[in-house]
C-alpha cells in the first residue's frame, strides 16, 4: 500500500493526526508530507 502523492501548496498548513506536529509549506512541490508513518492532513 503506497502513500498518496498530494502536491503541497505554498502557504498551506499540514498537521499530523498522531502527534499534532504542524508544518507550513514554504516551497511548493509534489510528493507527500509524512509524519509518524502516516500522510499529514491539510489543516482547515
N, CA, C and O atoms as CSV, one atom per row, in Angstrom:
chain,resi,resn,atom,element,x,y,z
A,1,UNK,N,N,0.854,-1.186,0.000
A,1,UNK,CA,C,0.000,0.000,0.000
A,1,UNK,C,C,0.891,1.238,0.000
A,1,UNK,O,O,1.733,1.383,0.886
A,2,UNK,N,N,0.728,2.122,-0.962
A,2,UNK,CA,C,1.568,3.304,-1.088
A,2,UNK,C,C,0.939,4.532,-0.466
A,2,UNK,O,O,-0.244,4.544,-0.125
A,3,UNK,N,N,1.750,5.558,-0.327
A,3,UNK,CA,C,1.287,6.839,0.209
A,3,UNK,C,C,0.826,7.696,-0.960
A,3,UNK,O,O,1.510,7.779,-1.980
A,4,UNK,N,N,-0.314,8.325,-0.818
A,4,UNK,CA,C,-0.844,9.193,-1.879
A,4,UNK,C,C,0.116,10.345,-2.133
A,4,UNK,O,O,0.657,10.927,-1.193
A,5,UNK,N,N,0.325,10.669,-3.384
A,5,UNK,CA,C,1.195,11.767,-3.770
A,5,UNK,C,C,0.342,13.020,-3.922
A,5,UNK,O,O,-0.263,13.243,-4.971
A,6,UNK,N,N,0.297,13.824,-2.889
A,6,UNK,CA,C,-0.518,15.029,-2.879
A,6,UNK,C,C,0.408,16.226,-3.012
A,6,UNK,O,O,1.308,16.396,-2.190
A,7,UNK,N,N,0.210,17.062,-4.030
A,7,UNK,CA,C,1.084,18.225,-4.165
A,7,UNK,C,C,0.883,19.206,-3.001
A,7,UNK,O,O,-0.243,19.461,-2.574
A,8,UNK,N,N,1.980,19.740,-2.507
A,8,UNK,CA,C,1.893,20.728,-1.432
A,8,UNK,C,C,1.893,22.121,-2.040
A,8,UNK,O,O,2.599,22.386,-3.013
A,9,UNK,N,N,1.107,22.991,-1.468
A,9,UNK,CA,C,0.982,24.355,-1.969
A,9,UNK,C,C,1.580,25.335,-0.963
A,9,UNK,O,O,1.399,25.187,0.246
A,10,UNK,N,N,2.287,26.329,-1.473
A,10,UNK,CA,C,2.897,27.344,-0.623
A,10,UNK,C,C,1.849,28.016,0.257
A,10,UNK,O,O,0.781,28.404,-0.216
A,11,UNK,N,N,2.169,28.149,1.548
A,11,UNK,CA,C,1.293,28.818,2.494
A,11,UNK,C,C,0.281,27.914,3.168
A,11,UNK,O,O,-0.382,28.337,4.116
A,12,UNK,N,N,0.143,26.671,2.702
A,12,UNK,CA,C,-0.820,25.744,3.312
A,12,UNK,C,C,-0.203,25.146,4.568
A,12,UNK,O,O,1.014,24.980,4.656
A,13,UNK,N,N,-1.057,24.823,5.543
A,13,UNK,CA,C,-0.615,24.248,6.813
A,13,UNK,C,C,-1.093,22.801,6.888
A,13,UNK,O,O,-2.262,22.507,6.642
A,14,UNK,N,N,-0.175,21.909,7.230
A,14,UNK,CA,C,-0.483,20.490,7.359
A,14,UNK,C,C,-0.243,20.069,8.796
A,14,UNK,O,O,0.648,20.598,9.461
A,15,UNK,N,N,-1.048,19.102,9.288
A,15,UNK,CA,C,-0.953,18.652,10.670
A,15,UNK,C,C,-0.902,17.125,10.708
A,15,UNK,O,O,-1.535,16.451,9.895
A,16,UNK,N,N,-0.143,16.591,11.663
A,16,UNK,CA,C,-0.056,15.151,11.881
A,16,UNK,C,C,-1.165,14.743,12.844
A,16,UNK,O,O,-1.281,15.304,13.934
A,17,UNK,N,N,-1.976,13.772,12.446
A,17,UNK,CA,C,-3.080,13.336,13.303
A,17,UNK,C,C,-2.586,12.503,14.486
A,17,UNK,O,O,-3.332,12.305,15.445
A,18,UNK,N,N,-1.348,12.013,14.439
A,18,UNK,CA,C,-0.791,11.210,15.529
A,18,UNK,C,C,-0.203,12.076,16.644
A,18,UNK,O,O,-0.604,11.964,17.803
A,19,UNK,N,N,0.760,12.949,16.279
A,19,UNK,CA,C,1.494,13.699,17.301
A,19,UNK,C,C,1.142,15.181,17.360
A,19,UNK,O,O,1.550,15.878,18.289
A,20,UNK,N,N,0.383,15.671,16.369
A,20,UNK,CA,C,-0.027,17.072,16.379
A,20,UNK,C,C,0.977,18.042,15.780
A,20,UNK,O,O,0.757,19.253,15.807
A,21,UNK,N,N,2.091,17.524,15.233
A,21,UNK,CA,C,3.078,18.403,14.599
A,21,UNK,C,C,2.426,19.143,13.430
A,21,UNK,O,O,1.609,18.574,12.706
A,22,UNK,N,N,2.794,20.418,13.250
A,22,UNK,CA,C,2.242,21.220,12.161
A,22,UNK,C,C,3.374,21.751,11.304
A,22,UNK,O,O,4.434,22.113,11.815
A,23,UNK,N,N,3.146,21.798,9.986
A,23,UNK,CA,C,4.112,22.318,9.040
A,23,UNK,C,C,3.434,23.314,8.132
A,23,UNK,O,O,2.293,23.107,7.718
A,24,UNK,N,N,4.128,24.398,7.817
A,24,UNK,CA,C,3.659,25.361,6.824
A,24,UNK,C,C,4.576,25.216,5.619
A,24,UNK,O,O,5.799,25.263,5.754
A,25,UNK,N,N,3.990,25.040,4.449
A,25,UNK,CA,C,4.764,24.836,3.231
A,25,UNK,C,C,5.346,26.171,2.782
A,25,UNK,O,O,4.613,27.138,2.578
A,26,UNK,N,N,6.668,26.221,2.628
A,26,UNK,CA,C,7.346,27.433,2.175
A,26,UNK,C,C,7.838,27.303,0.745
A,26,UNK,O,O,8.174,28.304,0.111
A,27,UNK,N,N,7.885,26.069,0.224
A,27,UNK,CA,C,8.285,25.837,-1.159
A,27,UNK,C,C,7.425,24.697,-1.693
A,27,UNK,O,O,7.535,23.562,-1.229
A,28,UNK,N,N,6.570,25.000,-2.669
A,28,UNK,CA,C,5.640,24.014,-3.211
A,28,UNK,C,C,6.384,22.916,-3.960
A,28,UNK,O,O,7.486,23.121,-4.469
A,29,UNK,N,N,5.758,21.756,-4.014
A,29,UNK,CA,C,6.340,20.640,-4.740
A,29,UNK,C,C,5.373,19.477,-4.781
A,29,UNK,O,O,4.274,19.545,-4.231
A,30,UNK,N,N,5.791,18.416,-5.434
A,30,UNK,CA,C,4.963,17.216,-5.472
A,30,UNK,C,C,5.498,16.241,-4.435
A,30,UNK,O,O,6.643,16.354,-3.999
A,31,UNK,N,N,4.683,15.306,-4.051
A,31,UNK,CA,C,5.086,14.346,-3.042
A,31,UNK,C,C,4.175,14.439,-1.839
A,31,UNK,O,O,3.293,15.296,-1.776
A,32,UNK,N,N,4.390,13.561,-0.896
A,32,UNK,CA,C,3.536,13.505,0.288
A,32,UNK,C,C,4.300,13.989,1.511
A,32,UNK,O,O,5.490,13.706,1.654
A,33,UNK,N,N,3.631,14.707,2.381
A,33,UNK,CA,C,4.195,15.082,3.668
A,33,UNK,C,C,3.817,13.959,4.631
A,33,UNK,O,O,2.634,13.677,4.825
A,34,UNK,N,N,4.823,13.317,5.236
A,34,UNK,CA,C,4.595,12.163,6.092
A,34,UNK,C,C,5.198,12.420,7.459
A,34,UNK,O,O,6.313,12.929,7.569
A,35,UNK,N,N,4.455,12.066,8.506
A,35,UNK,CA,C,4.927,12.171,9.884
A,35,UNK,C,C,4.346,10.980,10.641
A,35,UNK,O,O,3.201,10.603,10.392
A,36,UNK,N,N,5.091,10.387,11.543
A,36,UNK,CA,C,4.648,9.225,12.322
A,36,UNK,C,C,4.174,8.089,11.416
A,36,UNK,O,O,3.290,7.320,11.794
A,37,UNK,N,N,4.765,7.982,10.213
A,37,UNK,CA,C,4.438,6.899,9.299
A,37,UNK,C,C,3.124,7.052,8.561
A,37,UNK,O,O,2.686,6.121,7.884
A,38,UNK,N,N,2.478,8.220,8.677
A,38,UNK,CA,C,1.190,8.450,8.018
A,38,UNK,C,C,1.215,9.773,7.263
A,38,UNK,O,O,1.915,10.703,7.663
A,39,UNK,N,N,0.447,9.864,6.162
A,39,UNK,CA,C,0.357,11.130,5.437
A,39,UNK,C,C,-0.240,12.224,6.329
A,39,UNK,O,O,-1.177,11.973,7.088
A,40,UNK,N,N,0.302,13.420,6.233
A,40,UNK,CA,C,-0.222,14.533,7.016
A,40,UNK,C,C,-1.482,15.067,6.355
A,40,UNK,O,O,-1.658,14.938,5.143
A,41,UNK,N,N,-2.355,15.666,7.153
A,41,UNK,CA,C,-3.632,16.184,6.669
A,41,UNK,C,C,-3.562,17.703,6.546
A,41,UNK,O,O,-2.932,18.378,7.361
A,42,UNK,N,N,-4.220,18.228,5.513
A,42,UNK,CA,C,-4.321,19.672,5.339
A,42,UNK,C,C,-5.160,20.232,6.480
A,42,UNK,O,O,-6.270,19.758,6.722
A,43,UNK,N,N,-4.640,21.235,7.182
A,43,UNK,CA,C,-5.367,21.833,8.301
A,43,UNK,C,C,-6.340,22.871,7.767
A,43,UNK,O,O,-5.974,23.726,6.961
A,44,UNK,N,N,-7.556,22.788,8.213
A,44,UNK,CA,C,-8.593,23.724,7.761
A,44,UNK,C,C,-9.025,24.611,8.869
A,44,UNK,O,O,-9.891,25.464,8.676
